[in-house]
Amino acid sequence: MTEIKNTEQQLSKFRLRVAAAGLFVFVCFGLIGLRFLYLQVWHFSKYSLQANENRISVAPIVPNRGIITDRNGVVLAKNYSAYTLEITRSKINGTLDETIDELSQVIPIDARDRRRFKKVLEDSKNFESLPIRTRLTDEEVAKFTAQRFRFPGVEVRARLFRQYPLGATAAHVIGYIGRISQRDQERIDDASDANDESSDHYDPRLDANNYKGTDYVGKIGVEQSYETELHGLTGFEEVEVTAGGRPVRTMSRTQATPGNNLQLSLDIGLQQVAEQAFAGKRGALVAIEPSTGDVLAFVSAPSFDPNSFVDGIDQQTWDALNNSPDHPLLNRPLHGTYPPGSTYKPFMALAALTLHKRTPGWGFQDPGYFTFGGHTFRNDVRSGQGWVDMNRAIVVSNDTYFYMLARDLGVNAMAGFMKPWGFGQITGIDIAGEARGILPSTEWKRKAYRKPEQQRWYEGETISLGIGQGYNSFTILQLAHATATLANNGVVMKPHLVRDIENPISKATRAVVRDPSDKIPVQQKDVDFIKRAMEGVVTNGTAAKVFAGAPYLAAGKTGTAQVYSLQGANYKGHALAEHLRDHALFIAFAPAEQPKIALALIVENGGWGAESAGPIARKVLDYYLIDRMKPGAQAAAVAAAASATEDTGLPMIGGTQSPAAVALPASVANSSPAFSPQAASNPAVAKSIIAPPLAASAPKPSTPRAASAPPAAALPASTPGRAPAPKKRPAEPTPTMVRGNENDAVRVLAPSGGIDE
């Protein structure tokens, strides 16, 4: 039977279905439209940025580090270009170890390279490109280029490397750079956080983004303290890339601004002469231009080659340096503290004149000893040195005079006078880690010791301070600074190592401020008297033999500082182990009538000041005042220093030249950015600056040394800046007779029972 269809009903259903389908299509298009509005209108900025980030790669352009020269334009730190083999972990196939193993079949990668690379990995991010081999040869680059398709995520790049052409010369001043550690990064981030971009004092060089792409940072010396000046401003390059990461075209480029060049106050010829004068001995020397505060020489002997640290020091070299009994890594002028010995006497005499405790003519018949509280403090000449006034006391280094003077002045008066001269104070020199030393006073002792019986100041402790012994402990930098201030008639000039800062682009220079820091209130007639007495030291006193025949008149003072305590025995240096012998010191300035140079030095365990330290001072003064003026003298000294370090033979990079702007060899041009040595050289930048018109973190404070404490077995008292822990003092001292040394090297017994000079 034929079914009769309801056409109207079917048509209605069809219309309903069409409407539903249309509504569905409309909703779909509506959603698409809304999504379009969401992406292209409402959140356009956000997604446009994300799209550009996927399409555009932003690569930092590392600025060229500034060059460091001495005051005469001799290059002390420079840059050169070299190939490096680098791995980006996020882009490699397989494991990192597998990739390195395969790479080693193409380019030699030794165990040291692997260890260093894995150490760098600890402080890096997954997407960073890290070098596993540096300083590749052209042959090695060619080998890798031929096999590059096998190693995704591995490429050859051009990097700038730091070089110190003179090797160990002035290493403690110049310092060195090293890879950025986690601690370095934290310091960079902290400085960036404190550098408010909205502030008027905002400095873009302190922004953390300024270190993107940078692997190295200054670690010690001038390289560290002037990091902001030397580093420069990082540039950026925007490159359009494919989905696979291949570059298509460069969108924009912000050129890096090279770091500023530094001209140090050092005279590298003088520095080299001073270093050679130590001839393998341990010690320190600082020479200063009194009228400006320019540090002319800054010697810490022995030294080390900073080039060893630039690309990561090998374990064998590190162990040799770190375990050496001579401590070559110790910055002795900055960190080492020593008793000044008899070099303290001119300042003691000036204190007596200024504080009206003595007149120049006051004197006495020296019996050869001084008795106080049942103790006998002996002079070297046990029979006495006859009539001794202030001038003679300085010239022959009579100790009895200064024992008596110390008693009459008192410890606090001495401390008050010595403080403005910089003893026991931070000088403010422009490298980090300066030790303060110890300027004794009753207040200092109360703070230095915990037990009440140790905090008490004994009057007998004051006596040995008069000859630069006891608790007195200063850096050679402080002693040189005080000597320069005396030569400058009490006008204090802050010592500094950087003389001028040069913009490598504009060539404009700005000088380090050389305004006087202060003027110590002393009378000129008193200063002149002390100077004349110091002239007598080198003409007919303890240093007369050393300066015999000098064509200039110098003023100086010898000194000897005790290392090993002796009780009831005569000192025989030749019979003692070398590390227990006395330290030899010397201070001087010349010409005496118009000083151009002032210096202080110490020869550790050198014995008598006139025998060990005096000849070094003579060589330094002879060079600066005489030999330096001879034709070719500077070049000869620099050549001698440079001969100790083999140059890479690669061009120096500096100024406006940027490594990213250097062309690749044709064989590598399509694989990674590298360089051409010929294109990299920049004679305009390499040119020396025209002759003129800088472990280290700060050291831990030294434990105060009680006069009664003997040298520790594990840490000899000769170790600079260190001393044994204080021992409990007896309530009352007991009388003891002690012996003396040659003129300027008298040993006395402190009331506590320890021997001090």
ChimeraX attribute file (.defattr): number of C-alpha atoms within 10 A of each C-alpha:
attribute: neighborCount
match mode: 1-to-1
recipient: residues
	/A:1	3
	/A:2	4
	/A:3	5
	/A:4	6
	/A:5	8
	/A:6	8
	/A:7	9
	/A:8	9
	/A:9	10
	/A:10	11
	/A:11	11
	/A:12	11
	/A:13	12
	/A:14	12
	/A:15	12
	/A:16	12
	/A:17	12
	/A:18	12
	/A:19	13
	/A:20	12
	/A:21	12
	/A:22	12
	/A:23	13
	/A:24	12
	/A:25	12
	/A:26	13
	/A:27	12
	/A:28	12
	/A:29	12
	/A:30	13
	/A:31	12
	/A:32	12
	/A:33	12
	/A:34	14
	/A:35	13
	/A:36	14
	/A:37	13
	/A:38	13
	/A:39	15
	/A:40	14
	/A:41	11
	/A:42	13
	/A:43	12
	/A:44	14
	/A:45	12
	/A:46	11
	/A:47	14
	/A:48	13
	/A:49	12
	/A:50	12
	/A:51	11
	/A:52	12
	/A:53	14
	/A:54	14
	/A:55	18
	/A:56	22
	/A:57	19
	/A:58	16
	/A:59	14
	/A:60	22
	/A:61	25
	/A:62	27
	/A:63	29
	/A:64	28
	/A:65	29
	/A:66	28
	/A:67	28
	/A:68	27
	/A:69	25
	/A:70	26
	/A:71	25
	/A:72	19
	/A:73	19
	/A:74	24
	/A:75	21
	/A:76	24
	/A:77	26
	/A:78	23
	/A:79	21
	/A:80	21
	/A:81	23
	/A:82	22
	/A:83	24
	/A:84	22
	/A:85	23
	/A:86	19
	/A:87	25
	/A:88	18
	/A:89	21
	/A:90	14
	/A:91	15
	/A:92	15
	/A:93	13
	/A:94	9
	/A:95	9
	/A:96	13
	/A:97	10
	/A:98	12
	/A:99	19
	/A:100	17
	/A:101	12
	/A:102	12
	/A:103	19
	/A:104	12
	/A:105	9
	/A:106	15
	/A:107	17
	/A:108	13
	/A:109	15
	/A:110	11
	/A:111	9
	/A:112	15
	/A:113	17
	/A:114	15
	/A:115	13
	/A:116	17
	/A:117	18
	/A:118	14
	/A:119	12
	/A:120	20
	/A:121	14
	/A:122	10
	/A:123	13
	/A:124	15
	/A:125	13
	/A:126	11
	/A:127	12
	/A:128	15
	/A:129	20
	/A:130	22
	/A:131	22
	/A:132	21
	/A:133	21
	/A:134	18
	/A:135	14
	/A:136	18
	/A:137	12
	/A:138	11
	/A:139	10
	/A:140	15
	/A:141	22
	/A:142	15
	/A:143	13
	/A:144	20
	/A:145	18
	/A:146	12
	/A:147	11
	/A:148	18
	/A:149	11
	/A:150	13
	/A:151	17
	/A:152	15
	/A:153	18
	/A:154	26
	/A:155	23
	/A:156	24
	/A:157	24
	/A:158	23
	/A:159	23
	/A:160	21
	/A:161	21
	/A:162	23
	/A:163	21
	/A:164	27
	/A:165	24
	/A:166	27
	/A:167	23
	/A:168	23
	/A:169	28
	/A:170	27
	/A:171	26
	/A:172	29
	/A:173	23
	/A:174	26
	/A:175	25
	/A:176	27
	/A:177	26
	/A:178	20
	/A:179	18
	/A:180	20
	/A:181	17
	/A:182	13
	/A:183	10
	/A:184	15
	/A:185	15
	/A:186	13
	/A:187	13
	/A:188	18
	/A:189	17
	/A:190	14
	/A:191	14
	/A:192	20
	/A:193	13
	/A:194	11
	/A:195	18
	/A:196	15
	/A:197	13
	/A:198	7
	/A:199	8
	/A:200	7
	/A:201	9
	/A:202	14
	/A:203	13
	/A:204	17
	/A:205	19
	/A:206	21
	/A:207	21
	/A:208	18
	/A:209	17
	/A:210	22
	/A:211	24
	/A:212	15
	/A:213	17
	/A:214	16
	/A:215	16
	/A:216	20
	/A:217	23
	/A:218	24
	/A:219	22
	/A:220	25
	/A:221	25
	/A:222	26
	/A:223	26
	/A:224	21
	/A:225	18
	/A:226	19
	/A:227	23
	/A:228	18
	/A:229	21
	/A:230	25
	/A:231	26
	/A:232	23
	/A:233	24
	/A:234	24
	/A:235	22
	/A:236	17
	/A:237	18
	/A:238	18
	/A:239	19
	/A:240	20
	/A:241	18
	/A:242	14
	/A:243	9
	/A:244	6
	/A:245	12
	/A:246	12
	/A:247	15
	/A:248	12
	/A:249	12
	/A:250	14
	/A:251	12
	/A:252	12
	/A:253	15
	/A:254	12
	/A:255	19
	/A:256	23
	/A:257	23
	/A:258	27
	/A:259	27
	/A:260	27
	/A:261	28
	/A:262	31
	/A:263	29
	/A:264	28
	/A:265	25
	/A:266	26
	/A:267	23
	/A:268	29
	/A:269	26
	/A:270	26
	/A:271	24
	/A:272	23
	/A:273	21
	/A:274	27
	/A:275	28
	/A:276	17
	/A:277	17
	/A:278	22
	/A:279	11
	/A:280	12
	/A:281	17
	/A:282	20
	/A:283	28
	/A:284	27
	/A:285	31
	/A:286	26
	/A:287	34
	/A:288	30
	/A:289	24
	/A:290	30
	/A:291	21
	/A:292	20
	/A:293	27
	/A:294	25
	/A:295	28
	/A:296	26
	/A:297	27
	/A:298	32
	/A:299	25
	/A:300	30
	/A:301	30
	/A:302	21
	/A:303	24
	/A:304	20
	/A:305	21
	/A:306	24
	/A:307	23
	/A:308	17
	/A:309	18
	/A:310	19
	/A:311	15
	/A:312	17
	/A:313	16
	/A:314	14
	/A:315	10
	/A:316	9
	/A:317	12
	/A:318	14
	/A:319	11
	/A:320	12
	/A:321	17
	/A:322	15
	/A:323	12
	/A:324	11
	/A:325	10
	/A:326	17
	/A:327	19
	/A:328	20
	/A:329	20
	/A:330	21
	/A:331	26
	/A:332	29
	/A:333	29
	/A:334	30
	/A:335	24
	/A:336	26
	/A:337	27
	/A:338	30
	/A:339	31
	/A:340	32
	/A:341	31
	/A:342	32
	/A:343	28
	/A:344	25
	/A:345	27
	/A:346	27
	/A:347	21
	/A:348	24
	/A:349	28
	/A:350	26
	/A:351	22
	/A:352	24
	/A:353	21
	/A:354	17
	/A:355	14
	/A:356	10
	/A:357	14
	/A:358	19
	/A:359	14
	/A:360	16
	/A:361	10
	/A:362	11
	/A:363	16
	/A:364	13
	/A:365	12
	/A:366	21
	/A:367	16
	/A:368	20
	/A:369	23
	/A:370	19
	/A:371	14
	/A:372	15
	/A:373	12
	/A:374	13
	/A:375	20
	/A:376	19
	/A:377	26
	/A:378	26
	/A:379	31
	/A:380	22
	/A:381	19
	/A:382	14
	/A:383	12
	/A:384	17
	/A:385	19
	/A:386	12
	/A:387	12
	/A:388	20
	/A:389	19
	/A:390	25
	/A:391	23
	/A:392	20
	/A:393	22
	/A:394	32
	/A:395	27
	/A:396	22
	/A:397	29
	/A:398	29
	/A:399	33
	/A:400	27
	/A:401	27
	/A:402	27
	/A:403	24
	/A:404	17
	/A:405	22
	/A:406	23
	/A:407	18
	/A:408	15
	/A:409	21
	/A:410	17
	/A:411	21
	/A:412	16
	/A:413	15
	/A:414	22
	/A:415	18
	/A:416	13
	/A:417	20
	/A:418	20
	/A:419	12
	/A:420	18
	/A:421	25
	/A:422	22
	/A:423	25
	/A:424	23
	/A:425	19
	/A:426	16
	/A:427	21
	/A:428	11
	/A:429	17
	/A:430	18
	/A:431	23
	/A:432	18
	/A:433	19
	/A:434	24
	/A:435	26
	/A:436	24
	/A:437	25
	/A:438	23
	/A:439	23
	/A:440	21
	/A:441	19
	/A:442	15
	/A:443	12
	/A:444	16
	/A:445	19
	/A:446	16
	/A:447	9
	/A:448	15
	/A:449	19
	/A:450	10
	/A:451	10
	/A:452	9
	/A:453	13
	/A:454	19
	/A:455	18
	/A:456	15
	/A:457	16
	/A:458	17
	/A:459	14
	/A:460	19
	/A:461	24
	/A:462	28
	/A:463	31
	/A:464	30
	/A:465	31
	/A:466	31
	/A:467	37
	/A:468	26
	/A:469	29
	/A:470	28
	/A:471	23
	/A:472	24
	/A:473	26
	/A:474	28
	/A:475	32
	/A:476	30
	/A:477	33
	/A:478	27
	/A:479	27
	/A:480	28
	/A:481	30
	/A:482	28
	/A:483	29
	/A:484	33
	/A:485	27
	/A:486	24
	/A:487	28
	/A:488	23
	/A:489	22
	/A:490	21
	/A:491	20
	/A:492	25
	/A:493	25
	/A:494	23
	/A:495	26
	/A:496	24
	/A:497	28
	/A:498	25
	/A:499	23
	/A:500	18
	/A:501	21
	/A:502	20
	/A:503	19
	/A:504	21
	/A:505	14
	/A:506	9
	/A:507	13
	/A:508	10
	/A:509	15
	/A:510	11
	/A:511	11
	/A:512	13
	/A:513	11
	/A:514	15
	/A:515	12
	/A:516	13
	/A:517	11
	/A:518	14
	/A:519	15
	/A:520	15
	/A:521	12
	/A:522	16
	/A:523	13
	/A:524	11
	/A:525	11
	/A:526	18
	/A:527	22
	/A:528	16
	/A:529	18
	/A:530	24
	/A:531	24
	/A:532	18
	/A:533	24
	/A:534	26
	/A:535	26
	/A:536	24
	/A:537	25
	/A:538	26
	/A:539	22
	/A:540	14
	/A:541	21
	/A:542	25
	/A:543	26
	/A:544	17
	/A:545	15
	/A:546	18
	/A:547	22
	/A:548	12
	/A:549	10
	/A:550	13
	/A:551	11
	/A:552	14
	/A:553	19
	/A:554	27
	/A:555	25
	/A:556	34
	/A:557	32
	/A:558	35
	/A:559	32
	/A:560	37
	/A:561	33
	/A:562	28
	/A:563	24
	/A:564	19
	/A:565	22
	/A:566	18
	/A:567	16
	/A:568	10
	/A:569	11
	/A:570	12
	/A:571	18
	/A:572	10
	/A:573	15
	/A:574	9
	/A:575	9
	/A:576	12
	/A:577	9
	/A:578	13
	/A:579	17
	/A:580	21
	/A:581	23
	/A:582	25
	/A:583	29
	/A:584	28
	/A:585	35
	/A:586	31
	/A:587	32
	/A:588	30
	/A:589	33
	/A:590	22
	/A:591	18
	/A:592	20
	/A:593	16
	/A:594	14
	/A:595	19
	/A:596	20
	/A:597	27
	/A:598	33
	/A:599	31
	/A:600	31
	/A:601	30
	/A:602	33
	/A:603	25
	/A:604	28
	/A:605	25
	/A:606	24
	/A:607	25
	/A:608	26
	/A:609	31
	/A:610	25
	/A:611	17
	/A:612	23
	/A:613	30
	/A:614	30
	/A:615	19
	/A:616	25
	/A:617	28
	/A:618	18
	/A:619	17
	/A:620	24
	/A:621	27
	/A:622	19
	/A:623	18
	/A:624	18
	/A:625	15
	/A:626	12
	/A:627	16
	/A:628	17
	/A:629	11
	/A:630	9
	/A:631	9
	/A:632	11
	/A:633	15
	/A:634	20
	/A:635	13
	/A:636	12
	/A:637	17
	/A:638	22
	/A:639	14
	/A:640	15
	/A:641	22
	/A:642	18
	/A:643	12
	/A:644	14
	/A:645	16
	/A:646	11
	/A:647	13
	/A:648	10
	/A:649	7
	/A:650	14
	/A:651	19
	/A:652	24
	/A:653	27
	/A:654	30
	/A:655	25
	/A:656	20
	/A:657	21
	/A:658	20
	/A:659	27
	/A:660	21
	/A:661	14
	/A:662	19
	/A:663	18
	/A:664	20
	/A:665	16
	/A:666	9
	/A:667	11
	/A:668	21
	/A:669	13
	/A:670	11
	/A:671	17
	/A:672	14
	/A:673	20
	/A:674	25
	/A:675	24
	/A:676	17
	/A:677	18
	/A:678	11
	/A:679	14
	/A:680	21
	/A:681	19
	/A:682	16
	/A:683	13
	/A:684	12
	/A:685	18
	/A:686	17
	/A:687	13
	/A:688	16
	/A:689	21
	/A:690	11
	/A:691	11
	/A:692	12
	/A:693	4
	/A:694	31
	/A:695	11
	/A:696	18
	/A:697	10
	/A:698	12
	/A:699	16
	/A:700	11
	/A:701	12
	/A:702	18
	/A:703	14
	/A:704	20
	/A:705	23
	/A:706	23
	/A:707	24
	/A:708	22
	/A:709	20
	/A:710	22
	/A:711	19
	/A:712	12
	/A:713	8
	/A:714	7
	/A:715	11
	/A:716	17
	/A:717	23
	/A:718	23
	/A:719	18
	/A:720	23
	/A:721	26
	/A:722	21
	/A:723	21
	/A:724	21
	/A:725	15
	/A:726	17
	/A:727	15
	/A:728	14
	/A:729	19
	/A:730	13
	/A:731	11
	/A:732	10
	/A:733	16
	/A:734	12
	/A:735	15
	/A:736	16
	/A:737	16
	/A:738	22
	/A:739	23
	/A:740	23
	/A:741	20
	/A:742	18
	/A:743	23
	/A:744	30
	/A:745	28
	/A:746	30
	/A:747	30
	/A:748	35
	/A:749	30
	/A:750	29
	/A:751	28
	/A:752	21
	/A:753	21
	/A:754	17
	/A:755	25
	/A:756	28
	/A:757	30
